[in-house]
Amino acid sequence: MNVLVTGATGFLGWRTLEVLVRDPDIKQILATGRTVRPTHRIHHEKVTYITGDLQDKTFVKSLFKDTNAIVNAAALSSPWGDAHVFNSANVNTQNNLIEASKKHNIKKFVFISSPSVYFEYKDKYNVKEEDPLPKRLVNQYAVTKRKAEVLLMNSGLPYIILRPRAIVGRGDTVIMPRLIRAFDEGRLKIIGDGRNVASLTSVENIANAILLSLRAQKPAINEIYNISNGEPVVLWDAISNVLNQLDKKAPTQKVPFRIAKCFAQFLELKSRLTNKAEPTLTKYGVGTLAMSLTLDISKAQNLLGYQPKVTTGEALDEFVKWHKAHGI
């Protein structure tokens, strides 16, 4: 099997390459992204890097010469931004990849989506893939991820869609680093009562789920799967654990959710009326820190054979070790 991995120069893509190269059935991997960072690069005879823009159809077509399967892990992931920017990054690129996949008779298309499509400003527990989605999705990231899902589902290609929840571990440049920066700038406070629970996902666990998806046969194909560690944790306990390991005194001050949300609304309005830059606090950011959201992963366990191998504690510990070494 020859595999194309998009978003291969990012956190998830890099760690996915580490897992895929160990599989003897995978002979070649074409890894693509915008730029290759030394901290997120794998050196292996199976892996060839090529940089480019997935919005460029000519570039996309060039990636499919000897490809049998694709893992699309590329995305613009942000709680803030204009609709057209997200559509270009998350929907147009998906369409380009689908068109090229059809022309080259791709045998499997694995798409990394997001459980942000489930999010509402309320606690949600054991969410299943078939549960009704909110009538209005929370932000343009969620909207465009869902659009990309639907494009793939209607494409006629054999597909698997994964919705991993809050990916953490070695190489994370998004979730924990963002919280650490907020702490260092004196902006991190507990929102709500601090007892909300969340499903988190070790990056190695989602990488293993991607490998299982590439191997999957009927009846596992043409399905959507929730992916997590299967062990919901108290979110603020997990955050405090990381901060304490970094010799930072975890916050104890609490801010009521409604007050934090109203303040975030004000900052968002101010941004829209001025420079449109991402505010220091968004409603979605407030919600994810205050609301409980856990996923039911039984479908992935039953059909894909997915079993989490790395615990949340182990994933956080490996992030701390990596962060101390690289400071990212």
N, C-alpha and C positions, 0 to 999 in steps of 0.2 A: 504494500500500500504506500502510495506517495501522497503526502498531506500538505495542503496549504494552510498556514496559520496566519491570520491577520491580527493586528494588535500584538504581534509577537515581541515587540520591544517594550511593552508595558509590564506591569506587575504580574497579572494573571498569565499573559502570553509567555513571558519568560519562564515562569515556574511550570507552565504546561509543557514547554519544550523539554525541560528537565525530565519530565515523566515520559513523554512520547519517545525520546531517543532510546529508552531502555526496553522498548517493545520490539521484539525481533521481527514482527510482521510489518513494521513500519520501516521502509527502506530509505526514503528521502523525505526531508521536510523543507519546504520553502517558507521562510519566515519573513514577514513583511511588516513594516511600520514606517512612521515618518522619520524617526531618527533612532540610531542605536546608541544606547548609553552603556558605558563600560560596566556599570554596576548591575545592568539588566541584560547581559549578553551571555550566551552559552557557546562554548567552543567545542564543537563535535563534528565528526566527519559526515554525519547525516544531515547537518543543518547548513543551509545556504541563506544568507540574508540579502534582501533587496529592499531598498527604501523607495517610497513613493506615496502618492495620494490616491486613495481609493475612489475619490470623486472623479478621477481621470479615467475614462472608459478604456483608452488605449493602454494605460498602465495596467488596469485590471485584466484585460485580455491577455497581456503578456505573462501573467502568472499561472496560466492554466495549461501550459503545453504538455506536461507529464503528470498532471494532478488527478488523483482518484477521489479525494475527499477534501473537504474544507472545514476548518474551524474558524468561525468569524467571532473573534474576541475584540474587535476594534469598536470603539465608541467614544463619543463625547459624553463624559459623565460629569454632570455638574448640577447643583440645585438651582442654578440661575442662568439665564441667557435668552436670547431672542429665538422665536420659533423657527425662523428661516435658517438660522445657524444650526440648530439641532436637526432640522429636516435634512439639510445638506450632509451633515456628518453621520447621521444614524439611519436615515431612510434612503436617500439617494445612493449611498454606498452599498447598502443592502441590495437595492435594485440592480446595481451594476454587477455585483457578485452573483446574483441569481441569474441574470441574463447570460453571463459567461459560463456559469455552471450548466445551464441547459444546453448550450452549444457544445460543451465538452463532455456531456453525459456523465456528470459527477454522480458517484454512487452514494454519497452521504454528505449532508450539509448540517453541521452542528453549529447552532447559533447561541451565543451567550446573551441572554436577555436579563431581566431584572425583576425582583419581587416588589420594586417600587410601584408596579402596576396594581398592587393590592392595597397600597397605603391610603388610609383615611385618617383624619384627626380623631382617632379613637383606638382603644386597645383591641387587638385582633389576635386570637390564639388558634394554633393548629390549622392554619389556612391551607386548604386543599387547592390543587390546580383548577378544579372544575367549579370552585366557588365563584359566584357572580363578581365581576369586577366593578369598582365604583363607576357611577354614571359619568363622573368628571374626574379624570386622572390628576394627580397632585401637581405635576409640573411638566415642562416640555421634554425633559429626559424620559419620564414615564410614558408620555404620549407617543414619542417617537420610537421608543422600544416596542410598544404595543403595535404601532404601525409596521415596524420591521418584522415582528412576529407574524402578523396577518399576511404580509407579502410572501413570506416563506411558506406559510400554511397553504396558500392558494397557488403556489408555483408549480405543483406537480412533482417537485423534487423529493426524494426520500430525506426526511429531516428529523432532527431532534432539537428541541429548544430547552435550554437549561436556565433556571432562575435561581442563581446562588445568592444567598442572603449575607450581606456584610462580610466581605472577604478580608481576612487578616492573616498575618504571618510574615515570614522573611521577605523583604522587598517591598512591603506596603509603603506607598508614597501618598496615600489618600486618606484613609479613615483615621488611623492613629496619629500620623504626623499632623493632620489638621487639628486634632484635639490637643496635641502637645503644643502647637503654635498658639492656640487660643489660651492655653494655660500660661505659657511664657509671656503673653501679652496682657495677662491679668483679666481675660475675658471669660474664662471657663467657670461656670457655676452650675450646680445641680438644678435641672429644670424639672419641676414637679416634686413628687415625694422621694424620688431616687430609688424606688423599688420596682420600676418597670423592667420587664424581662424581654430578652431578644434572642433570636436565633442568629448565631454567627457561623462563619464557614472558614475553616482552614483552607488556605490557597492550595495546599497539596491535595486536600480532599476533593475540591472542585476539579483540579487537574486530573485526578484519577477518574472522576465522573466523566470528563471529556474523553478519556481513553475508552472507558466502557461504552460511551456513545458511539465512538468510531467502530467499535467491534459489534455493536448491537444488531440483532436480526429481528424479524417479525416475532412476536407482536409488539416489540419495544419501540420500533421506529414510528415516525409520524405522531409523536407525542410531546407534551410539555411536562417538564419535571422540576419540582422544587428540590433544591440542594442546600443542605446545611450540615452542621456537626451533629444534629439530632439531640443536642443537650442544651436547651435554652438556659441562659445565664442572666443574673441581675446585671443589667448593662453598666450601671455606675460602679458596681463592684469590680467589673472587668477593667473599666477605665482607671479606677483607683489602683488596681494591681499594677498596671503598666506604669503609671506615674510614680508609684512608690519604688518600683524597681529602678527607675531613672533618678531616684533621690529627689523627687519633687513631691511636696506635700499635697496630697489629693484634696480637692475642694470639699468643703463642708457646708458652705452657704447655699441655701436653696431659694429658688425664685419660682413663684406659682406659674403654672403653665400659661394661664390666660394672660398674665402680665407680660411674660416673655413673648408670647405670640403677638400681642398688640404692639410691642416694641419692634418686633421683626417686621410687622406690617408697615409701621411708620418708616423704617429704614428702607424697605422695598419701594415704597411710594417716593421717598426722597431720591432714590437712585433712578427711578424711571423719569423723574422730572429734571434730573441733572445729567450726570455723566453715564448713566446706565451700567456702571460697574457693579460687580457682585457686592452686595452689602455684607458687612461683617457678621450679620445674623439674618437668616432667612426663616420663613414660616416652616418650610420643610425641615430645615436643620433643627429647629426647635421641636418639631413633632417627632423626629426620629430619636431625639434625646429624652423625650418625655413619655412617649407612647410605647406600649408593649406590642411586639409583632413576632409571632413564632410560626414556623412552617411545619406542616405535615410532610414528611419525606418518605412515607410508606410506598408510594407509587414507584419512586426511583429504586427503593430497596427491592420491591417485588419484580419489577420488569427489567431494570438495568443490572440488578445485582449489586447496587451501590451500598457500601458500608463505610462509614467514616472511620478512618484509620488514625487520624491525628486529633487529639482533643483540643478544646478551646484553650485550655491552660497551656498546652504545649505550643500551640500556634502563637499565643501572646508572648511566651517566653522566647521563642525564636525571633519574633519581631524585635524584642528588647535587645537581644544580643546583636542583631544586625544593625539596629539603629545606633547603638553605642559605637559600632565599628565605622559606620558610614555617616551618621548624623543627618540622615535625610528624613 
